[in-house]
Amino acid sequence: MTKVVVVGNGMVGSRFVEDLLAADRAGRHRVTVLGAEDCEPYNRVLLSEVIAGRYDLASLTLPAPTDSRVAVLRGTTAVSVDREDRVVESADGSRHRYDVLVLATGAAARIPPLAGLPPDPGALPRGVHPLRTIDDAREIVAATLNARRAIVLGAGVLGLEAACGLAARGVAVTVVHPAAALMERQLDSEASRVVESAMGSMGIDHRVGVGAEEVLLQDNTIRGVRLADGEVLDAELLVLATGTLANTALAVRAGLSTERGVLVSTGLASVDDRRVFAIGDCAQPPEGGTGLVAQGWEQSRALAATLTGTATRTAPQRGPATGSDVVRLKADGLDVITMGVCGSTRADNPAQRQIRLSDPAAGRHVELVVSEGVLVGATCVGVGSVGAELVAAYTRRTPVPTDPAYLLLPTLSGVSTPAAPSPRDLPDGATVCRCNGVSKGAIVEHWEQGCSSVEEVAAATRATTGCGGCRDEVCGLLDWLGATSPARGVAREDRFTSGKHSIHSAEITAG
């Protein structure tokens, strides 16, 4: 019997437990999970959707294992690891022996070094909140009841989503970002200008290219922020979206090598101890970390296969060397999709051909990056239909036209295109949920077994439990299935009303 201790019960830690139990058909592993948070695992990616009011906190909960082979200890913080005796000790004094230790401790919100802000996240002034945990989201929503003005520090994906969510709640928002472009990992300066214009039309102010210098307080309560150029912005709410720091304290105390994260080999084992593994945001694999949950889930599957001896090949690892994966901004009013090679920091590569259309007055910007006849990157702002087509081309690696501009012209010129085919015409192998690799065929199979709601499909397949971007597609499939087999159709009491959703083949990737 192999004793596995997993430290961390977040999106990656809980997923690893599921993957391990599914792969361990012989029942040779017993798992103990130590989770510092006292709640069930939840979808951290959708916290900004809670700010916007599109999800409630309860809807973020992820499926919890019910297998007798696993014991989940919530509200239990691991404080030390004795690698010689192979024991993890928790804050309550309990000791947990292991044959295999998996660190899935994730990352914490980075608190910027500003005058007026203590470095301890637990000692922040009133009205100052990071957005990393379910408690953070709850406190921000509560703060919007009294706050008239808010500042969001940081304009990455999370910062912009949070700003749009606050604006939707009627709060006047200013985004402050020290870099020269918003979402600079995904957007260059031209694309950023288009997004800035769209923000203005939503009533969201911005300061790009200037950072914050001091948080102004009165009675330990936020009153405003002084910028590096001397401007003072008043606010009753300050949201910190200034990045994350890997939680490596436990690994450091255990004598494991760390840099930005726990240093691991291609097999995800610590470079210092073959019995200790690290996955997710706390890990630093040779190819680097993306900060996207998809990479952690890939690592989860790979490690489960390794530990159970079911691995048939090296699991793919996405890292910075291959560019960022598909990123969709989840914000009403800001239509941004990027994929692959993109952003202001990308390296010049003469082998890559770039085709760009930038039209700030019309609120749109599109750039394609083509190499060896396939799409290797794209930036799409304000052109949702084009973005959907490009996601399909990028993920399928289908050959592009001899003149790649034809990928843009039919839609942008207003020329009509054929209607999207019915879901009936999609192959069963077409991937609906990219985060979890769930195909149309899998959803149909579970529908035939009785899954009629989005929640039931999510519990059975994990579809929609990642970035949430496929929820409309899943609804569209269920609408179609219900319409074609009315005897099996069941009314769904969720926030998506039957008949209001269509499924677009361009937004589904071929498996």
Buried (B, 14 or more C-beta within 10 A) or exposed (E): EBBBBBBBBBBBBBBBBBBBBEBBEEEEBBBBBBBBBEBBBBBBBBBBBBBBEBBEBEBBBBBBBEBEBBEBBBBBBBBEBEBEEBBBBBEEEEEBEBBBBBBBBBBBBBBBEBEBBEEEBEEBBEBBBBBBBBEBBBBBBEBBEEBEBBBBBBBBBBBBBBBBBBBBBEBBBBBBBBBEBBBBBBBBBBBBBBBBBBBEEBEBBBBBBBBBBBBBBEEEEBBBBBBBEEEEBBBBBBBBBBBBBBBBBBBEEBEBBBEBBBBBEEBBBBBBBEEBBBBBBBBBBEBBBBBBBBBBBBBBBBBBBBBBEEBEEEBEBBBEEBBBBBBBBBBEBBBBBBBBBBBBEBEEEEEBBBBBBBBBEEBBBBBBBBBEEBBBBBBBBBBBBBBBBBBBBBBBEEEBEEEBEEBBBBBBEEEEEEEBEEBEEBEEEBBBBBBBBBBBBBBBBBBEEEBBBBBBBBBBBBBBBBBBBBBBBBBBBBBBBBEEEEEEBEEBEEEBEBEEBBBBBBBBBBB
